[in-house]
């Protein structure tokens, strides 16, 4: 798990797409809810880094803690092979 702290570097969000689609949200809907651009959502879901401030906005819009976005959900499922 990635420890989050207030800093200016960037963070990847491997679980973002899975959480968003699980909530039946489009990229456009999430962008609007989080007050970020659709391009930001696309970049984040493509594995590119985003700022901690963006992670916080996305987490709030998805009603999840920021740590849920920065963890690799594949490793959290006990039924999936490593």
Buried (B, 14 or more C-beta within 10 A) or exposed (E): EEEBEEEEEEBBBBBBBBBBEEEEBEBEBBBBBBEBEBEBBEBBBEEEEBBBEBBBBBBBBBEBEBBBBBBEBEEEEEEEEE
